[in-house]
Amino acid sequence: MSFDNLRIERDGAVAILTIDRRQVLNALDRATLDELRRALLELRHDEAARCLVLTGAGEKAFVAGADIHELEQLTPTEAEAYALAGQHVFEVAEHLGKPIVAAVNGFALGGGCELAMACTLRVASETARFGQPEVKLGMIPGFAGTQRLPRLVGKGRALDLLLTGRMIDAQEALAFGLVNRVVPAAELMTASRALASTLAAMPPAAMRSIIEAVHRGLEVALPEAEFIEAALFGLCFATADMREGTRAFLEKRAPLFTGK
């Protein structure tokens, strides 16, 4: 795959995606969103890539937001189409079937915060800053920020951030539940790669089922969510990895999962 604004590296079973528009703090324009969509769809079907790390180039920003130069030119109809396109890309990320670790360096604002929230887990550097400042521009988040943020941090905290447009630092984001871990800036990629490597060693079918159970279960009543969990639990028993995991436990050895 060849991209203008995206780099892909391999580290064993981990694929590292770096958004590289550092001259504009990795802001998301339509071309970059399309490249991200194509990369994710390609990696979805790549059995060698069991986990992804997503980050931004440079030290200043993960993704500073959408490209304002593009936004100010949009008509209302075009803006709606732009939001739907961005939502689709982030849904691809959220429902990839493989875990994505967001390695958040610097600013994760607007579309950047929304992109991080679409990832499975978030590791932030101590210098990371999060926010949904769209209200200060006379608009609202368009890439599902009004939906994923309250699901992660609760309604009250979400409305605080959405209505004031204020930024929060990594420690406050950790206290809110917006990120999973905070590490020194110099250790961000090492910690993110280590977490991704741990996930990549897990059985893919079980991880895929866990992610699906959590996402689908949050959208329905508890009895239906429990039915979804039971169905996915049963499907795990059709995998060789489940047999290997239980056998290894009984034999008191480390399992070797093959992804089958």
Secondary structure, DSSP 8 states (H G I E B T S, - for coil): ---SSEEEEEETTEEEEEE--GGGTT-B-HHHHHHHHHHHHHHHT-TT--EEEEEESSSSEEE--B-HHHHTT--HHHHHHHHHHHHHHHHHHHTSSS-EEEEE-SEEETHHHHHHHHSSEEEEETT-EEE-GGGGGT---SSSHHHHHHHHH-HHHHHHHHHH---EEHHHHHHHTS-SEEE-GGGHHHHHHHHHHHHHTS-HHHHHHHHHHHHHHTTS-HHHHHHHHHHHHHHHTTSHHHHHHHHHHHTTS-------
